[in-house]
Amino acid sequence: MPKDHAPIIPQAVFDLYDAYAHGEMDRRSFFASLSKYAVGGMTTAALAACVMPDYSGAEAIVSSADPALDVERFTYASPKGGGEISGDLVIPAAASMPLGGVVVVHENRGLNPHIRDVARRVAKAGYVALAPDALSSLGGYPGNDDDGRALQRQRDRAEMVEDFIAAAEVLRDHPATTGKIACVGFCFGGAVSNLMAARLPWLAGAVPYYGGWPTAEDAARVECPLQIHLAGLDTRVNAGWPDYEAALAAADKSYSLHMYEGVNHGFHNDTTSRYDPAAAALAWSRTTDFFDRVLA
């Protein structure tokens, strides 16, 4: 989690990290571009460390040892995707079953510690959470995001979408759930959440955070309400929103858009310096309120 004494980071550095994290430049180019901002005694490596995730506090919100939760490694079949997929299944320990379920879709680097923590937050809110790892067929999240991104690029994107669709179907049929299932995803996971809304007519709701956009044809297939969260400074993702919004409106679909001004892509992720506590708290309260409505 970013420290109070962390240096002020120029917006250009966040933009460089965004390009690097999403495959628009390689590591060598990223560090070379960063060097021009390493001033005042700050080294390039130290500046990079300021924007890279720090998972040492990834259990600060909800511990995996929280006695109110049952956390298990769960494996399910994804015949149209990666074959056998594993992930975290998190169930509120003392709750009266069954409950609504939520599929938690990770970013473009596999099931890292932050997304595992988000799944626990979902369960603390009163739902059964399933957070799959799309890297399962390649050995799973490798322990760091750089290698995770490299592994995820080896997977076929359409097959990874099938992995999360299969997760929703498995969770729908799990005895701990009511059969009402929603999804939430971040970045790559936001894009997948948008596609799940278009592909699963029985889905109760989808909450994409700063994810990519499906086609207008996909918009016409959406049957569930959408709650969309965007970062005001995220010009890369936001550029596609007007067209998708027009497609949703033309098809008379139910959606709400929450734009958080002055914050970066990834503002909900408390393990990076892009984290904005106020925006993240507001977005999460809106997310859990949405689940309360659609999964009741």
C-alpha positions as CSV (number, residue, x, y, z in Angstrom):
1,M,0.0,0.0,0.0
2,P,1.4,3.4,-0.8
3,K,3.1,5.1,2.1
4,D,2.2,8.6,3.4
5,H,5.8,9.7,2.8
6,A,5.9,8.4,-0.8
7,P,7.2,11.0,-3.3
8,I,4.8,12.9,-5.6
9,I,4.7,11.0,-8.8
10,P,4.2,12.9,-12.1
11,Q,1.2,11.9,-14.1
12,A,3.5,11.1,-17.0
13,V,5.0,8.3,-14.9
14,F,1.6,6.8,-14.2
15,D,0.9,7.0,-17.9
16,L,4.1,5.2,-18.7
17,Y,3.3,2.5,-16.2
18,D,-0.2,2.1,-17.7
19,A,1.4,1.6,-21.1
20,Y,3.9,-0.9,-19.8
21,A,1.3,-2.8,-17.7
22,H,-1.0,-3.2,-20.8
23,G,1.7,-4.4,-23.2
24,E,2.2,-1.2,-25.1
25,M,5.9,-1.1,-24.3
26,D,8.5,-3.6,-23.1
27,R,10.4,-3.5,-19.8
28,R,13.5,-2.0,-21.3
29,S,11.5,0.8,-23.0
30,F,9.6,1.4,-19.8
31,F,12.8,1.9,-17.7
32,A,14.4,4.0,-20.4
33,S,11.4,6.3,-20.5
34,L,11.3,6.5,-16.7
35,S,14.9,7.7,-16.5
36,K,14.0,11.2,-17.5
37,Y,11.8,11.6,-14.4
38,A,14.3,10.2,-12.0
39,V,15.5,13.5,-10.6
40,G,16.4,14.9,-7.2
41,G,18.2,11.9,-6.0
42,M,15.5,9.5,-7.1
43,T,16.9,6.5,-9.1
44,T,15.0,5.0,-12.1
45,A,14.6,1.7,-10.1
46,A,13.2,3.6,-7.1
47,L,10.8,5.4,-9.3
48,A,9.6,2.2,-10.9
49,A,9.2,0.7,-7.4
50,C,6.8,3.6,-6.6
51,V,4.3,2.5,-9.3
52,M,4.8,-1.2,-9.2
53,P,2.4,-3.2,-7.0
54,D,3.5,-4.0,-3.4
55,Y,1.6,-7.1,-2.2
56,S,3.1,-7.1,1.3
57,G,-0.1,-5.5,2.5
58,A,-2.5,-7.4,0.3
59,E,-4.2,-9.1,3.3
60,A,-4.6,-5.7,5.1
61,I,-8.3,-5.4,4.2
62,V,-9.4,-9.0,4.8
63,S,-7.0,-11.7,6.0
64,S,-7.2,-15.2,4.4
65,A,-7.2,-16.4,8.0
66,D,-10.3,-14.4,8.9
67,P,-12.4,-16.8,11.0
68,A,-15.6,-15.4,9.5
69,L,-14.6,-16.9,6.1
70,D,-14.1,-20.3,4.7
71,V,-11.4,-20.0,2.0
72,E,-10.7,-23.1,-0.1
73,R,-8.8,-23.8,-3.3
74,F,-11.5,-24.8,-5.8
75,T,-11.1,-26.6,-9.1
76,Y,-13.7,-26.8,-11.9
77,A,-14.0,-27.9,-15.5
78,S,-13.8,-25.4,-18.3
79,P,-14.1,-27.6,-21.4
80,K,-14.3,-24.6,-23.9
81,G,-11.4,-22.9,-22.1
82,G,-8.3,-24.0,-20.2
83,G,-9.7,-27.4,-19.3
84,E,-9.2,-27.5,-15.6
85,I,-9.3,-24.1,-13.7
86,S,-8.6,-23.5,-10.1
87,G,-9.2,-20.4,-7.9
88,D,-10.3,-19.2,-4.5
89,L,-13.8,-20.1,-3.3
90,V,-14.7,-17.9,-0.4
91,I,-17.9,-18.6,1.7
92,P,-19.1,-16.6,4.8
93,A,-18.6,-19.1,7.6
94,A,-21.6,-18.3,9.8
95,A,-24.1,-17.2,7.2
96,S,-27.3,-19.0,6.5
97,M,-27.1,-20.7,3.2
98,P,-27.8,-20.4,0.3
99,L,-26.4,-17.0,-0.7
100,G,-26.0,-15.0,-3.9
101,G,-22.7,-15.6,-5.7
102,V,-20.1,-13.3,-7.3
103,V,-17.4,-14.3,-9.8
104,V,-14.4,-12.0,-9.3
105,V,-12.4,-11.6,-12.5
106,H,-8.7,-10.7,-12.2
107,E,-6.6,-8.3,-14.2
108,N,-4.2,-9.2,-17.1
109,R,-1.7,-11.0,-14.8
110,G,-3.6,-13.9,-13.2
111,L,-5.0,-14.3,-9.7
112,N,-2.6,-12.1,-7.8
113,P,-2.8,-11.4,-4.0
114,H,-4.9,-8.2,-4.5
115,I,-7.7,-9.9,-6.4
116,R,-7.7,-12.8,-3.9
117,D,-8.2,-10.1,-1.3
118,V,-11.1,-8.6,-3.3
119,A,-12.8,-12.0,-3.3
120,R,-12.6,-12.1,0.5
121,R,-14.1,-8.6,0.6
122,V,-17.0,-9.9,-1.5
123,A,-17.5,-12.7,1.0
124,K,-17.3,-10.3,3.9
125,A,-20.2,-8.4,2.2
126,G,-22.3,-11.5,2.5
127,Y,-21.8,-13.4,-0.8
128,V,-20.1,-16.6,-2.0
129,A,-17.1,-15.5,-4.1
130,L,-15.3,-17.4,-6.7
131,A,-12.0,-15.9,-8.0
132,P,-10.6,-18.1,-10.8
133,D,-7.1,-18.0,-12.1
134,A,-7.0,-18.0,-15.9
135,L,-3.3,-19.0,-15.6
136,S,-4.2,-22.4,-14.1
137,S,-3.4,-24.3,-17.3
138,L,0.0,-22.7,-17.3
139,G,0.8,-23.5,-13.7
140,G,-1.1,-20.6,-12.1
141,Y,-0.1,-17.1,-11.0
142,P,3.7,-17.2,-10.9
143,G,4.2,-15.0,-7.9
144,N,4.9,-11.7,-9.7
145,D,3.0,-9.5,-12.1
146,D,5.6,-9.3,-14.9
147,D,5.7,-13.0,-15.3
148,G,2.0,-13.2,-14.9
149,R,1.4,-10.8,-17.8
150,A,3.8,-12.8,-19.9
151,L,1.9,-16.0,-19.1
152,Q,-1.5,-14.5,-19.7
153,R,-0.4,-13.4,-23.2
154,Q,0.2,-17.0,-24.0
155,R,-3.5,-17.8,-23.4
156,D,-6.2,-17.3,-26.0
157,R,-8.4,-14.5,-24.9
158,A,-11.7,-16.1,-26.1
159,E,-10.8,-19.2,-24.2
160,M,-10.1,-17.2,-21.0
161,V,-13.6,-15.7,-21.3
162,E,-14.9,-19.2,-21.4
163,D,-13.1,-20.0,-18.2
164,F,-15.0,-17.2,-16.4
165,I,-18.3,-18.2,-18.0
166,A,-17.8,-21.7,-16.8
167,A,-17.0,-20.3,-13.3
168,A,-20.4,-18.5,-13.3
169,E,-22.2,-21.6,-14.3
170,V,-20.4,-23.7,-11.6
171,L,-21.1,-21.1,-9.0
172,R,-24.8,-20.9,-10.1
173,D,-25.1,-24.6,-9.5
174,H,-23.1,-24.7,-6.2
175,P,-25.2,-25.7,-3.2
176,A,-24.0,-22.7,-1.2
177,T,-25.6,-20.3,-3.7
178,T,-29.2,-19.4,-4.6
179,G,-28.4,-19.6,-8.3
180,K,-28.3,-15.8,-8.5
181,I,-24.9,-14.8,-9.8
182,A,-23.2,-11.5,-10.5
183,C,-19.6,-10.7,-11.5
184,V,-17.1,-8.0,-10.9
185,G,-13.8,-7.4,-12.7
186,F,-10.9,-5.0,-13.0
187,C,-9.1,-4.0,-16.2
188,F,-9.0,-7.2,-18.2
189,G,-11.5,-8.4,-15.7
190,G,-13.7,-5.4,-16.5
191,A,-13.7,-6.3,-20.1
192,V,-14.6,-9.9,-19.3
193,S,-17.4,-8.8,-17.0
194,N,-18.8,-6.8,-19.9
195,L,-18.7,-9.9,-22.1
196,M,-20.2,-12.1,-19.5
197,A,-23.2,-9.7,-19.3
198,A,-23.6,-10.1,-23.1
199,R,-23.1,-13.9,-23.1
200,L,-25.1,-15.0,-20.0
201,P,-28.8,-14.0,-20.3
202,W,-29.4,-15.4,-16.7
203,L,-26.6,-13.3,-15.1
204,A,-28.0,-11.1,-12.3
205,G,-25.6,-8.2,-12.8
206,A,-22.1,-7.1,-13.8
207,V,-19.7,-4.6,-12.4
208,P,-16.9,-3.8,-14.7
209,Y,-14.1,-1.5,-13.4
210,Y,-12.2,0.3,-16.1
211,G,-12.5,-2.5,-18.6
212,G,-12.6,-2.7,-22.4
213,W,-15.7,-2.6,-24.4
214,P,-17.7,-5.2,-26.4
215,T,-19.3,-4.6,-29.7
216,A,-22.6,-2.9,-30.4
217,E,-24.0,-6.4,-31.2
218,D,-22.9,-7.5,-27.8
219,A,-24.6,-4.5,-26.1
220,A,-27.9,-5.7,-27.7
221,R,-27.5,-9.1,-26.0
222,V,-27.1,-7.7,-22.5
223,E,-30.0,-8.7,-20.2
224,C,-28.7,-7.8,-16.8
225,P,-28.0,-4.4,-15.2
226,L,-24.5,-3.0,-15.5
227,Q,-22.7,-0.8,-12.9
228,I,-19.7,0.7,-14.7
229,H,-16.8,2.4,-12.9
230,L,-14.3,4.5,-14.8
231,A,-11.2,6.6,-13.8
232,G,-11.3,10.2,-15.0
233,L,-7.6,10.1,-16.1
234,D,-7.9,6.8,-17.9
235,T,-8.1,8.2,-21.4
236,R,-7.1,4.8,-23.0
237,V,-10.2,3.0,-21.7
238,N,-12.6,6.0,-21.6
239,A,-12.2,6.7,-25.3
240,G,-14.4,3.7,-26.1
241,W,-17.1,4.4,-23.6
242,P,-19.3,6.9,-25.7
243,D,-19.8,4.4,-28.4
244,Y,-20.6,1.6,-26.1
245,E,-22.9,3.8,-24.1
246,A,-24.7,4.8,-27.3
247,A,-25.1,1.1,-28.1
248,L,-26.5,0.3,-24.7
249,A,-28.9,3.3,-24.9
250,A,-30.1,2.3,-28.4
251,A,-30.8,-1.2,-27.1
252,D,-32.6,0.2,-24.1
253,K,-30.4,-1.6,-21.6
254,S,-30.1,-0.9,-17.9
255,Y,-26.8,0.6,-16.9
256,S,-25.2,3.2,-14.6
257,L,-21.9,4.9,-15.1
258,H,-19.7,6.3,-12.3
259,M,-16.8,8.4,-13.3
260,Y,-14.2,9.3,-10.7
261,E,-12.5,12.5,-11.7
262,G,-8.8,13.0,-11.1
263,V,-7.9,9.4,-10.5
264,N,-6.0,6.8,-12.6
265,H,-6.8,3.5,-14.1
266,G,-6.4,1.0,-11.2
267,F,-7.6,3.5,-8.5
268,H,-9.3,0.6,-6.6
269,N,-6.1,-1.4,-6.3
270,D,-4.7,-0.6,-2.8
271,T,-1.3,-2.2,-3.6
272,T,-0.2,0.5,-6.0
273,S,0.4,4.2,-5.9
274,R,-2.5,4.7,-8.3
275,Y,-4.8,3.8,-5.4
276,D,-7.2,6.6,-4.4
277,P,-8.7,5.8,-1.0
278,A,-11.8,8.0,-1.3
279,A,-12.7,6.9,-4.8
280,A,-12.0,3.3,-4.0
281,A,-14.2,3.4,-0.9
282,L,-17.1,5.1,-2.8
283,A,-16.8,2.7,-5.7
284,W,-16.8,-0.4,-3.4
285,S,-19.8,0.9,-1.4
286,R,-21.7,1.3,-4.7
287,T,-20.6,-2.2,-5.8
288,T,-21.9,-3.9,-2.7
289,D,-25.1,-1.9,-2.8
290,F,-25.6,-3.1,-6.4
291,F,-25.0,-6.7,-5.3
292,D,-27.5,-6.2,-2.5
293,R,-30.1,-5.2,-5.1
294,V,-29.5,-7.7,-7.9
295,L,-28.7,-10.7,-5.7
296,A,-31.5,-10.2,-3.1
